[in-house]
Amino acid sequence: MSQNLSPKAAAAKKKRDLAYANTHRRKRMRAFNQRWHRANPGCNGDYDHKDGRCKSVSANRGNDGKGTKREGKGFTIETMKRT
């Protein structure tokens, strides 16, 4: 899904995305996800880090169907769990 960015903007976004994808936290999450999927071959979806269980890919997007609009200043996973 293209965002119709200029070549300069697309290159800058690619650099930003790669830097984020290679942070220590993202590397740990990818490694965990790979281990988890190998240990749970029956799960055909995604691991939900918030709920700690397997969900379909669509159900694991946008805060369980509540959207991301309220994710603003002060948003954490803990505040999401309380609602």
Buried (B, 14 or more C-beta within 10 A) or exposed (E): EEEEEEEEEEEEEEEEEEEEEEEEEEEEEEEEEEEBBEEEEEBEBBBBEEEEEBBEEEBBEEBEEEEEEEBEEEEEEEEBEEE
